[in-house]
Amino acid sequence: MRKTTEKEKRAAILWAALFVLLLAVCLALLFLPALSIPAGRWLAVVVCAAVIVAMLVGVIAAAMQRVRELDGGEEEDAKRY
């Protein structure tokens, strides 16, 4: 039973890392062309960047919570019922 938990933990961390990488690439692609944007349009870029950063924080928090759940054995307890 413990081996499955380790696999699930690695999978949760891997998917979170891939999603964080994807969002980081999106953030970089957002700012590269933004260097030539006129000053009045920077607000839109900053708002989009803030949304992406909020998503990054949410993904990292969800991954940490999932690892804590797996460490706590919540899935193993749920399988008993």
Order of alpha helices (4+ residues) and beta strands (2+ residues): alpha-alpha-alpha
